[in-house]
Amino acid sequence: MSASRKLASFRLPPLPTVGELIKLYNLRAEKQLSQNFLLDLKLTDKIVRQAGSLRDAHVCEVGPGPGGLTRSILNAGATDLLVVEKDTRFIPGLKLLSEAAPGKLRIVHGDILTYRMDRGFPSNISTPWEGDPPNLHIIGNLPFSVSTPLIIKWLEDIANRTGPFMHGRTRLTLTFQKEVAERLTASTGSKQRSRLSVMAQYLCTVRNCFTIPGRAFVPKPERKREAGICLSALWVSVPARQPTSIPPDSPL
Ligand SMILES: C[S@@+](CC[C@H](N)C(=O)[O-])C[C@H]1O[C@@H](n2cnc3c(N)ncnc32)[C@H](O)[C@@H]1O
């Protein structure tokens, strides 16, 4: 490895494990906030790898909770990670991470459904819609309760080039409940094909990466989650809003 690459790479210093932090701060999962944690850093690294290179990236993480995925994002080389977490109980643990990664982690205590992400990042990271995506990613092990309203909000933002998409074709790497993931990626004629499939595939390139087994979560959720659905808004740049470009099974 060259000296300059060595200087650029960052690893978090030794920290209490995510499991230890959960015990330390007595962070019992709240069903109301759809809290199912990922404690295995090999798995969170795998999820983060689906986003591609995060070297020097700006990232918004939705619902960092005890911070497993957050650690993987920082170790992958992101230089500006903004986390939006609704539950105050996680803030002290996140502050600990922020001290271990000076200048790299910004913590917002708030609701992702109302947070103005367009104000969260500098305008100089923007790239033209038709060009390469900006070095800005949205990553999250999404809370079940907000995943569908959130994706619909973002699809609207993609169509209008607003919110996080005012910077260009910002990439999303997200986990969903298995049935939502199946709907997002369902092809024409399949049983799961729905309005969500049509909207997502009209506006984005959608990739279903792998399935996370329920046993990977603490506590174990009732259903499996599909991980690393990568939505990149590649299709949005194509002037395809005419009805002719909408698939014939469209419920729109
Ligand atoms: C499924 S847990 C994932 C936690 C962590 N990222 C992990 O993978 O272990 C969802 C997280 O989102 C948070 N959350 C729930 N609703 C939220 C909202 N509306 N805005 C921001 N965070 C929210 C929860 O408090 C929780 O920390």
PDBQT file of the ligand as one rigid body, heavy atoms in Angstrom, charges set to zero:
ROOT
HETATM    1  C1  LIG A 301     -33.959  -1.477  12.979  1.00  0.00    +0.000 C 
HETATM    2  S1  LIG A 301     -33.199  -0.369  14.128  1.00  0.00    +0.000 S 
HETATM    3  C2  LIG A 301     -31.562  -0.294  13.458  1.00  0.00    +0.000 C 
HETATM    4  C3  LIG A 301     -30.522   0.157  14.440  1.00  0.00    +0.000 C 
HETATM    5  C4  LIG A 301     -29.075   0.065  13.936  1.00  0.00    +0.000 C 
HETATM    6  N1  LIG A 301     -28.863   0.824  12.734  1.00  0.00    +0.000 N 
HETATM    7  C5  LIG A 301     -28.671  -1.377  13.717  1.00  0.00    +0.000 C 
HETATM    8  O1  LIG A 301     -28.617  -1.792  12.545  1.00  0.00    +0.000 OA
HETATM    9  O2  LIG A 301     -28.423  -2.075  14.706  1.00  0.00    +0.000 OA
HETATM   10  C6  LIG A 301     -33.954   1.160  13.605  1.00  0.00    +0.000 C 
HETATM   11  C7  LIG A 301     -33.388   2.409  14.263  1.00  0.00    +0.000 C 
HETATM   12  O3  LIG A 301     -34.107   3.541  13.732  1.00  0.00    +0.000 OA
HETATM   13  C8  LIG A 301     -34.524   4.397  14.799  1.00  0.00    +0.000 C 
HETATM   14  N2  LIG A 301     -35.750   5.077  14.337  1.00  0.00    +0.000 N 
HETATM   15  C9  LIG A 301     -37.042   4.636  14.376  1.00  0.00    +0.000 A 
HETATM   16  N3  LIG A 301     -37.874   5.528  13.807  1.00  0.00    +0.000 NA
HETATM   17  C10 LIG A 301     -37.082   6.569  13.412  1.00  0.00    +0.000 A 
HETATM   18  C11 LIG A 301     -37.354   7.816  12.765  1.00  0.00    +0.000 A 
HETATM   19  N4  LIG A 301     -38.586   8.147  12.403  1.00  0.00    +0.000 N 
HETATM   20  N5  LIG A 301     -36.320   8.653  12.518  1.00  0.00    +0.000 NA
HETATM   21  C12 LIG A 301     -35.036   8.317  12.879  1.00  0.00    +0.000 A 
HETATM   22  N6  LIG A 301     -34.725   7.157  13.494  1.00  0.00    +0.000 NA
HETATM   23  C13 LIG A 301     -35.728   6.293  13.751  1.00  0.00    +0.000 A 
HETATM   24  C14 LIG A 301     -34.733   3.463  15.974  1.00  0.00    +0.000 C 
HETATM   25  O4  LIG A 301     -34.680   4.158  17.197  1.00  0.00    +0.000 OA
HETATM   26  C15 LIG A 301     -33.573   2.485  15.756  1.00  0.00    +0.000 C 
HETATM   27  O5  LIG A 301     -32.380   2.975  16.337  1.00  0.00    +0.000 OA
ENDROOT
TORSDOF 0
